[in-house]
Amino acid sequence: MNKTDLTELARKAGFEVSEITGSIRSPSPLCGTELKRFAKLVAAAEREACAKVAAEPQGWPLPSFNHAPSDRTIGRIEGEKEMSYRIAAAIRARGEK
């Protein structure tokens, strides 16, 4: 996550962002609500980034073979895909608690 991403999340959370300097300012002296909202947005963005990485295991697509891959090889790769999808779903589900 870079500064631009964080600035956009701060804007969504209710902070005022200067279009000229990019500085972030709270709309009120007691900004607890905005901070909580910002923290939730950052956590959700990080969960999604992790889930995307988890859903893309190495080795896809099937490597080139001079012959047809065995059922065992295909089964192993399909199993890895399924496990990757499950891990990604578990990461995303953490935000629903």
DAZI-V748118 format. One record per residue. SS is DSSP state (H for helix, E for strand, - for the rest). PSI is psi in whole degrees, -180 to 180 (none if undefined). OMEGA is omega in whole degrees, 0 to 359 (* if undefined). Layout:
# DAZI-V748118
((SS;PSI;OMEGA) (SS;PSI;OMEGA))
This chain:
# DAZI-V748118
((-;130;182) (-;-179;183) (H;-38;179) (H;-43;178) (H;-46;181) (H;-39;178) (H;-43;179) (H;-41;177) (H;-39;177) (H;-42;178) (H;-45;179) (H;-31;181) (H;-10;177) (-;4;177) (-;155;176) (E;130;181) (E;125;179) (-;128;178) (-;-24;183) (-;-53;185) (-;-20;183) (-;5;180) (-;150;183) (E;133;182) (E;142;177) (-;141;178) (-;-14;180) (-;158;180) (-;-37;178) (-;97;189) (-;30;181) (H;-42;181) (H;-45;180) (H;-39;179) (H;-43;178) (H;-44;179) (H;-44;179) (H;-46;180) (H;-41;179) (H;-41;179) (H;-41;179) (H;-45;180) (H;-42;180) (H;-41;179) (H;-40;179) (H;-40;177) (H;-45;181) (H;-40;178) (H;-43;178) (H;-41;180) (H;-39;179) (H;-41;178) (H;-43;181) (H;-32;183) (-;-2;181) (-;70;181) (-;157;178) (-;155;176) (-;-2;177) (-;150;346) (-;-175;180) (-;138;176) (-;162;178) (-;133;178) (-;147;173) (-;-9;180) (-;171;179) (-;133;178) (-;151;181) (-;160;176) (H;-35;180) (H;-44;179) (H;-46;179) (H;-42;179) (H;-40;179) (H;-45;180) (H;-42;177) (H;-38;177) (H;-40;177) (H;-41;178) (H;-47;181) (H;-43;180) (H;-39;179) (H;-42;179) (H;-38;179) (H;-41;178) (H;-45;179) (H;-42;179) (H;-39;179) (H;-38;178) (H;-45;180) (H;-35;182) (H;-23;179) (H;-26;179) (H;-10;183) (H;0;182) (-;none;*))
